[in-house]
């Protein structure tokens, strides 16, 4: 388990660490922080999936149903997958309605 280090004169925002040095000058450090949106933990990084659609992250074991292995290739989170399915259904309905004559 990693240990949190205190950084004097620093405050953390969403993806940046804002710090002041002893000469009163401010500087920003970009921080890449990935945590599972379901459990809130950043542990088990080797099981933390990063969505190729929105960059949200999920542990393989937090998903319902859980994934036993990290998928090869692109992976979409449940929300992005639902959007893809919804778009596909809309397109198919438009095609059906076009050929049936509802447009």
N, C-alpha and C positions, 0 to 999 in steps of 0.2 A: 504494500500500500504506500502511495506517495505521501510525502509530508508537505503541508502547506507552509510556505515561508512568508513571514511578515515583510511587507515592503513599506518602508516609511514614506510618508507623503505621497501615497498612491491611492487612486480610487479606480474601481473596476466598472466599466460600462459594458454594454452588450458584447462587443468584440474588441474593445481597446482597454488598455491599462494606461491611465493618465497619471503621470508622476511629476513631481517638482524636485529639482535638485537643490543643493545648498545655496546656489547662486540665484534662486528665484526664477529660473527658467523652466518652462513646462515642456514636456515631450510626451509623445504617445507611442506605445508599443502595441502592435497588433497581436492579438491572442487568438489562436484557434482552439475553441473549446467545444467539444462534442459530448453531449449527454443524451441518454435515451429519453425520448419524450414520454415514455410510459412510466418508467421507474425513477427517472431523474438522476441516475448514476452515470458516471463516465468510466466506471471500472469495466473490466473485461473488454478492452478495446478490440481484441481479436474477434469478438462476437458482436461488435457494434456496426450495424449496416448504415450506410449513408445513401439516402434516396437520390437517384439520378435525375429525378424530376424537380425536387424542391430543396434538397440538401438537409432535410430533417433526418434525425438518426434514431435508430431503434436497435435494441439487443435482439438477437435471433430468438432467445428464450423468452422474451417479453411479448412477442407477437402471438396473436390468437388465430389459428393454431401456431405453436412455436415451430421454428425452422430448426432442423437438426444440424444442418450444415450451412455455411456461408454460400449463397448462390454465386455461380460463375456468371460473369457478364453484367449487364444492366440489371438494376433492381429498383422497383417502385414501391413506395410506402403505401399503406392501405388507402390513404386519402387520394394520392395521385392515381392509384389503380382504379379507384371508384370514378374519378374524373374521366379517365380514359374509357372506361366501360360506358359511362353516361354519354360521352361524345359519340362512341361507336353506335350505340342504340339510336341516338338522334339521327345520325347519318342514314342508318338502315331504314328507319321509319320514313324519312324524307324520300328515299328511293322507292319504297313500297307505295307511299301515297302518290308519288308521281306516276307510277305505272298503273295504279288503280284509278287515277283521275281525280283525286281530291284537291289538286292544285290548279 
